[in-house]
Amino acid sequence: MTRPGRTFAAVLAALALALALLPLLVRNPYYLNVLNVVALNVLVVTGLNLLIGYAGQISLGHAAFFGLGAYISGILTATYGWPPWPTMLLAACLVALIAAMIGVPTLKLQGNYLVMATLGFNLIVSVLLVQLDDFTGGPSGLSGIPPLTLFGAALNNDLSFYWLAWGLALLGLLLARNLVHSRVGRGLRALHESPLAAAASGVPIEAYKVKVFVVSAVYASVAGSLYAHYYGIITPKTFDIFKSVELVTMCIVGGMGSLWGSLFGASLLTPLPQLLEVVEEYKDILFGGILLVLLIFLPQGLVGWLEGRRSSSGRAF
């Protein structure tokens, strides 16, 4: 294992230990609930960072994949009585198929055109979730979604779900790290830097774009399924365009092209509306403002800024 690999493993192990000890200090169910939502957002943002930060493909439609995972799992388990775990796997496969069908034509676009295409996809899904009320419950949402079970025990409280959510979030980070440092990951970085140069070097850029788009959608689908079984009720508003903006903001705040940035951005911004209860009603405006400020003054994100400061200090000495 290389030195960066050992460092990543050591930091991940330390983080896992800290998260394992955290419930000993945090016993308030409300705070555990916030931590669980942070874990789900970490999972989605990790996949989104692979697409935006490493492949350079901007998406404003990942809340749609998040919602599709939630609703496929919710409908099949609550309405038709399917077992949750196989349904989650089926939902991920269906979302991957949808992402591939959307990605093949959409990822031929660039810049603002790609942003608008993914935005349109999110809007279409939002409308369908409202209009197909016989299946989705319409604006009121879908309820009665059963909790997940593990080894015969129902994960029907905040503490039991905490272990599952953070275990999968850390697993998602580990898998993403392995992808980033693989041959495909090197191709994605080349694609981000210069698509023409990457293509000239033999990188199948169209195939890589679609593949990373599908992988990021699967991350969102798994998080959506977990969300549905955790809360037991889902509504279309949870997965609208503003959720996509929120996810992109987390990605940018933490640092695009940094897996630790995914963790940092989600951990910082998820509890922000709860900490600032006065502005919770204006959450969407708050996230939009943060996104605007970061893009202008700190485009590399907080993790990128910290790494730059550390490099500057090293050179100074």
C-alpha positions as CSV (number, residue, x, y, z in Angstrom):
1,M,0.0,0.0,0.0
2,T,1.3,3.5,-0.9
3,R,1.9,6.2,1.7
4,P,-1.3,8.1,0.7
5,G,-3.2,4.8,0.9
6,R,-1.9,4.2,4.4
7,T,-2.8,7.7,5.4
8,F,-6.3,7.4,4.1
9,A,-6.8,4.0,5.8
10,A,-5.5,5.4,9.1
11,V,-7.7,8.5,8.9
12,L,-10.7,6.3,8.0
13,A,-10.0,4.0,10.9
14,A,-9.7,6.9,13.3
15,L,-13.0,8.4,12.0
16,A,-14.7,5.0,12.4
17,L,-13.5,4.8,16.0
18,A,-14.7,8.3,16.8
19,L,-18.1,7.6,15.2
20,A,-18.3,4.4,17.3
21,L,-17.7,6.3,20.5
22,L,-19.9,9.2,19.6
23,P,-23.2,7.6,20.7
24,L,-21.7,7.3,24.2
25,L,-21.7,11.1,24.4
26,V,-24.7,11.9,22.2
27,R,-27.8,10.4,23.8
28,N,-30.4,12.9,22.7
29,P,-32.5,11.3,19.9
30,Y,-32.8,14.6,18.1
31,Y,-29.0,14.8,17.7
32,L,-28.7,11.2,16.6
33,N,-31.4,11.9,14.0
34,V,-29.3,14.8,12.7
35,L,-26.2,12.6,12.6
36,N,-28.1,10.0,10.7
37,V,-29.2,12.5,8.0
38,V,-25.6,13.7,7.8
39,A,-24.5,10.1,7.0
40,L,-27.1,9.8,4.3
41,N,-26.0,13.1,2.8
42,V,-22.3,12.0,3.0
43,L,-23.3,9.0,0.9
44,V,-25.1,11.1,-1.8
45,V,-22.4,13.8,-1.9
46,T,-19.6,11.2,-2.2
47,G,-21.2,9.9,-5.4
48,L,-21.9,13.4,-6.6
49,N,-18.3,14.4,-6.0
50,L,-17.1,11.5,-8.2
51,L,-19.2,13.1,-11.0
52,I,-18.5,16.8,-10.4
53,G,-15.2,16.9,-8.7
54,Y,-13.3,14.1,-10.5
55,A,-15.1,13.8,-13.9
56,G,-16.0,17.5,-14.2
57,Q,-19.6,16.8,-15.1
58,I,-22.1,19.1,-13.3
59,S,-25.5,17.7,-12.3
60,L,-28.5,19.5,-10.8
61,G,-30.6,16.3,-10.9
62,H,-29.2,14.0,-8.2
63,A,-32.1,14.7,-5.9
64,A,-34.2,12.8,-8.5
65,F,-32.1,9.7,-8.1
66,F,-32.3,10.1,-4.3
67,G,-36.1,10.3,-4.6
68,L,-36.3,7.4,-7.1
69,G,-34.4,5.1,-4.7
70,A,-36.7,6.2,-1.9
71,Y,-40.0,5.8,-3.8
72,I,-39.1,2.5,-5.5
73,S,-38.2,1.0,-2.1
74,G,-41.2,2.6,-0.4
75,I,-43.8,1.6,-3.0
76,L,-42.6,-2.0,-3.3
77,T,-42.3,-2.6,0.4
78,A,-45.3,-0.6,1.8
79,T,-47.8,-1.3,-1.0
80,Y,-46.8,-4.7,-2.3
81,G,-45.1,-6.2,0.8
82,W,-41.7,-6.9,-0.8
83,P,-38.8,-7.5,1.6
84,P,-36.7,-4.3,2.2
85,W,-33.1,-5.5,1.5
86,P,-33.8,-7.2,-1.9
87,T,-36.0,-4.2,-2.8
88,M,-33.1,-1.8,-2.1
89,L,-30.9,-3.8,-4.4
90,L,-33.6,-3.8,-7.1
91,A,-34.1,0.0,-6.7
92,A,-30.4,0.6,-7.1
93,C,-30.4,-1.5,-10.3
94,L,-33.4,0.3,-11.7
95,V,-31.9,3.7,-10.9
96,A,-28.6,2.6,-12.5
97,L,-30.6,1.7,-15.7
98,I,-32.5,5.0,-15.7
99,A,-29.2,6.9,-15.1
100,A,-27.6,5.1,-18.1
101,M,-30.6,5.9,-20.3
102,I,-30.5,9.5,-19.2
103,G,-26.7,9.8,-19.3
104,V,-26.0,8.5,-22.8
105,P,-27.7,11.4,-24.5
106,T,-27.4,14.0,-21.8
107,L,-23.6,13.7,-21.1
108,K,-22.9,14.6,-24.7
109,L,-23.8,18.1,-23.6
110,Q,-21.4,20.4,-21.9
111,G,-21.4,23.4,-19.5
112,N,-24.7,25.1,-19.0
113,Y,-26.5,22.8,-21.4
114,L,-25.7,19.8,-19.2
115,V,-26.8,21.6,-16.1
116,M,-30.1,22.5,-17.7
117,A,-30.7,18.9,-18.9
118,T,-30.1,17.4,-15.5
119,L,-32.3,20.2,-14.0
120,G,-35.1,19.3,-16.4
121,F,-34.8,15.6,-15.4
122,N,-35.2,16.5,-11.7
123,L,-38.2,18.7,-12.5
124,I,-39.8,15.8,-14.5
125,V,-39.3,13.4,-11.7
126,S,-40.7,15.9,-9.1
127,V,-43.9,16.3,-11.2
128,L,-44.3,12.6,-11.7
129,L,-44.0,12.0,-7.9
130,V,-46.8,14.5,-7.4
131,Q,-49.1,13.4,-10.2
132,L,-48.8,9.6,-9.9
133,D,-50.7,9.8,-6.6
134,D,-52.2,6.3,-7.0
135,F,-48.6,4.9,-6.5
136,T,-46.7,7.7,-4.8
137,G,-49.5,9.2,-2.5
138,G,-49.2,12.5,-4.3
139,P,-48.3,15.7,-2.5
140,S,-49.2,14.1,0.9
141,G,-46.5,11.5,0.3
142,L,-46.2,7.7,0.9
143,S,-46.4,6.3,4.4
144,G,-46.3,2.9,6.1
145,I,-42.8,2.1,4.8
146,P,-41.4,-0.7,7.0
147,P,-38.0,-0.3,8.8
148,L,-35.0,-2.3,7.8
149,T,-34.1,-5.4,9.8
150,L,-30.6,-6.8,10.4
151,F,-30.1,-10.3,11.9
152,G,-33.8,-10.4,12.8
153,A,-33.7,-7.1,14.7
154,A,-35.7,-4.1,13.4
155,L,-33.7,-0.9,12.9
156,N,-36.6,1.2,14.1
157,N,-34.8,3.7,16.3
158,D,-32.2,6.4,15.8
159,L,-29.4,4.5,17.5
160,S,-29.8,1.2,15.7
161,F,-30.0,3.1,12.3
162,Y,-26.9,5.1,13.2
163,W,-24.6,2.1,13.0
164,L,-26.0,1.1,9.6
165,A,-26.0,4.6,8.1
166,W,-22.5,5.5,9.1
167,G,-21.2,2.0,8.3
168,L,-22.5,2.4,4.7
169,A,-21.3,6.0,4.5
170,L,-17.7,5.0,5.4
171,L,-17.9,2.0,3.0
172,G,-19.0,4.4,0.3
173,L,-16.0,6.6,1.0
174,L,-13.7,3.6,0.8
175,L,-15.1,2.3,-2.4
176,A,-14.9,5.8,-3.9
177,R,-11.3,6.1,-2.9
178,N,-10.5,2.8,-4.6
179,L,-12.3,4.0,-7.7
180,V,-10.4,7.3,-7.7
181,H,-7.0,5.6,-7.5
182,S,-7.8,3.0,-10.2
183,R,-7.2,3.2,-13.9
184,V,-10.8,4.5,-14.3
185,G,-10.1,7.2,-11.7
186,R,-7.0,8.4,-13.5
187,G,-9.1,8.5,-16.7
188,L,-11.7,10.6,-14.9
189,R,-9.1,13.1,-13.7
190,A,-7.7,13.4,-17.2
191,L,-11.2,13.9,-18.5
192,H,-11.7,16.7,-16.0
193,E,-8.5,18.5,-16.9
194,S,-8.9,18.3,-20.7
195,P,-11.4,16.1,-22.5
196,L,-9.6,16.5,-25.8
197,A,-6.2,15.5,-24.3
198,A,-7.9,12.6,-22.5
199,A,-9.4,11.3,-25.7
200,A,-6.1,11.7,-27.5
201,S,-4.5,9.6,-24.8
202,G,-7.0,6.8,-25.5
203,V,-9.4,7.5,-22.6
204,P,-13.0,6.4,-23.7
205,I,-14.4,9.7,-22.4
206,E,-18.0,9.0,-23.4
207,A,-18.1,5.6,-21.7
208,Y,-16.4,7.0,-18.6
209,K,-18.8,9.9,-18.3
210,V,-21.8,7.5,-18.4
211,K,-20.2,5.0,-16.0
212,V,-19.4,7.6,-13.3
213,F,-22.9,9.1,-13.8
214,V,-24.4,5.7,-13.1
215,V,-22.2,5.1,-10.1
216,S,-23.1,8.5,-8.6
217,A,-26.8,7.7,-9.2
218,V,-26.5,4.4,-7.4
219,Y,-24.9,6.1,-4.4
220,A,-28.0,8.5,-4.3
221,S,-30.4,5.6,-4.8
222,V,-29.0,3.6,-1.8
223,A,-29.2,6.7,0.4
224,G,-32.8,7.3,-0.8
225,S,-33.8,3.8,0.1
226,L,-32.2,4.1,3.5
227,Y,-34.0,7.4,4.0
228,A,-37.4,5.9,3.2
229,H,-37.0,3.0,5.6
230,Y,-35.6,5.2,8.3
231,Y,-38.4,7.7,8.4
232,G,-41.3,5.5,7.2
233,I,-42.8,8.3,5.2
234,I,-41.6,10.2,2.1
235,T,-42.9,13.3,0.3
236,P,-42.1,14.7,-3.2
237,K,-40.9,18.0,-1.7
238,T,-37.9,16.2,0.0
239,F,-36.5,15.4,-3.5
240,D,-37.2,18.6,-5.4
241,I,-34.7,20.8,-7.2
242,F,-33.8,22.6,-4.0
243,K,-32.5,19.4,-2.6
244,S,-30.2,19.1,-5.7
245,V,-28.9,22.6,-5.1
246,E,-28.3,21.6,-1.4
247,L,-26.3,18.6,-2.4
248,V,-24.2,20.5,-5.0
249,T,-23.5,23.2,-2.3
250,M,-22.3,20.5,0.1
251,C,-20.0,19.2,-2.6
252,I,-18.5,22.6,-3.4
253,V,-18.2,23.8,0.2
254,G,-16.3,20.7,1.2
255,G,-14.1,20.7,-1.9
256,M,-14.7,19.3,-5.4
257,G,-12.3,16.5,-6.1
258,S,-11.8,15.6,-2.4
259,L,-13.5,12.7,-0.8
260,W,-12.9,14.2,2.6
261,G,-14.5,17.3,1.2
262,S,-17.7,15.3,0.7
263,L,-17.7,14.3,4.4
264,F,-16.8,17.8,5.5
265,G,-19.4,19.6,3.4
266,A,-22.2,17.3,4.3
267,S,-21.3,17.4,8.0
268,L,-21.1,21.2,8.0
269,L,-24.2,22.1,6.0
270,T,-26.7,19.3,7.1
271,P,-27.2,20.6,10.6
272,L,-26.9,24.3,9.7
273,P,-30.6,25.0,9.3
274,Q,-31.2,23.3,12.7
275,L,-28.5,25.3,14.3
276,L,-29.9,28.5,12.8
277,E,-33.5,27.9,13.6
278,V,-34.3,31.5,12.9
279,V,-33.5,31.1,9.2
280,E,-34.7,27.5,8.8
281,E,-37.7,28.8,6.8
282,Y,-35.2,30.4,4.4
283,K,-33.0,27.3,4.0
284,D,-33.0,27.4,0.2
285,I,-31.9,31.0,0.1
286,L,-29.2,30.3,2.7
287,F,-27.8,27.4,0.6
288,G,-28.0,29.5,-2.6
289,G,-26.1,32.3,-0.9
290,I,-23.4,30.0,0.4
291,L,-23.0,28.4,-3.1
292,L,-22.7,31.9,-4.7
293,V,-20.1,33.1,-2.1
294,L,-18.0,29.9,-2.4
295,L,-18.0,29.9,-6.2
296,I,-16.7,33.5,-6.2
297,F,-14.2,33.6,-3.3
298,L,-13.3,30.0,-2.5
299,P,-13.9,27.8,-5.6
300,Q,-11.6,25.1,-4.3
301,G,-13.7,24.5,-1.2
302,L,-12.7,24.5,2.4
303,V,-10.7,21.3,2.2
304,G,-8.9,22.6,-0.9
305,W,-8.2,25.9,0.9
306,L,-6.8,24.1,3.9
307,E,-4.6,21.9,1.8
308,G,-3.4,25.0,0.0
309,R,-2.5,26.8,3.3
310,R,-0.7,23.7,4.5
311,S,1.4,23.5,1.2
312,S,2.2,27.2,1.5
313,S,3.3,26.8,5.1
314,G,5.5,23.8,4.0
315,R,7.2,25.9,1.3
316,A,7.7,28.7,3.8
317,F,9.7,26.5,6.0
